[in-house]
Amino acid sequence: MLESGSVKAPASQLLLVCCWRTMKEVALLLGELAENAPLQIGDINPGLLTTKQVIKTHFHVSIELSIFS
């Protein structure tokens, strides 16, 4: 058992909590990028992300979250 402050928790429980926190932060970061990053539309608007990249990111995060559920 690992000691986290004054609370003792099994290593597997701490690992699971850290994984969930990481997934939450990644999802929040990718959501922020998808909402606020300028999109590249053809050759006219040289944005940060293409529409295809935003869609692929959405599917990737959805799959990762469904694996953890």
Secondary structure by P-SEA (a helix, b strand, c coil): ccccccccccaaaaaaaaaaaaaaaaaaaaaaaaccccccccccccccccaaaaaaaaaaaaaaaaaac
